[in-house]
């Protein structure tokens, strides 16, 4: 993997760059649709590529390990072959999913033991076997196995957890260097900065991660319920430490406004389930604000879903029709709303990139944050 930093905005830390992988290029800043179980929910691959203009999608090690399983992915030739996506893929290591199974897991030095949410069977994730699983999944970018701390989190727990994440990282790097991709192309390993919302811990973790010289770096544990001001403060602190010549990935973030502010703080990569999860509940994001399409006010509104939208669904379907589909729980409603929201997110980061390159990002960002945060 290679990263070329093209420019940094003169009035912020916002950056425009290009990540090159064996499965293609990624223009940053970028939003990555989440395809947890090998699919971006309710969206066809050709829509991701041609209409949404996605450049990279995510898979999740925890879920893919349980279903369809490592053997199936090994036999088929990896996730790219399995789901038919020929562009870059990033895999989360499963650390967040293990964190979310608080009543089903036990964390110790060896790794994390957990009970499957599917059938209750017992499993162990260690830094070594997670690297092996991600090698088989075959993502272009693999995340290191970490412990994601909850919020709120007391200082001692956060400190001990951070050091455990660092020790696990060293083991991940050793295993990564001992192995190769099972499918004959290159993969990159990204470490994850932890430390909850404590400045000294975040500083220590960012310095430790930076010292590893990885091809890219991630910031974890900042979409777990903390106030948004803390998220921005910690992100700003960490991006001031992480190397400028490597891409930076803020995990699990977030709203359109969060993404714009994250870009201003020097983040290059984002992911979040929000555009698809909220779509299935009837929330649409637009450049003028957000819409609850289930509201009665849209019942007889036969105008396009989004006159300014970039997806074919925006002009092809009306608000009234989409509301009807949502109220009647027709599957097509979730599909239309998901395509719209993802297309908007990809449009948003694409516009941010244009304004970074033009040198007027901050003025545009400040205007857009207000617009996208209002309810229509």
Secondary structure, 3 states (H helix, E strand, C coil): CEEEEEEECCCCCCEEEEEEECCEEEEECEEEEECCCCCCCCCCHHHHHHHCCCCEEEEEHHHHHHCCCHHHHHHHCCHHHHHCCCCEEEEECCHHHHHHCCCCEEECCCCEEEECCCCCCEEEECHHHHHHHHHHHCCCEEECCCCCCCCCCCHHHHHHHHHHHHHHHHHHHHHHHHCCCCCCCCCEEEEEECCCCCHHHHHHHHHHHHCCCCCEEEECCCCCCCCHHHHHHHHHHHHCCCCCCCEEEECCCCCHHHHHHHHHCCCCEEECCHHHHHHHCCEEEECCEEEECCCHHHCCCCCECCCCCCCHHHHHCEHHHHHHHHHCCCHHHHHHHHHHHHHHHHHHHHHHHHHHHHCCHHHHHHHHHHHHCCEC
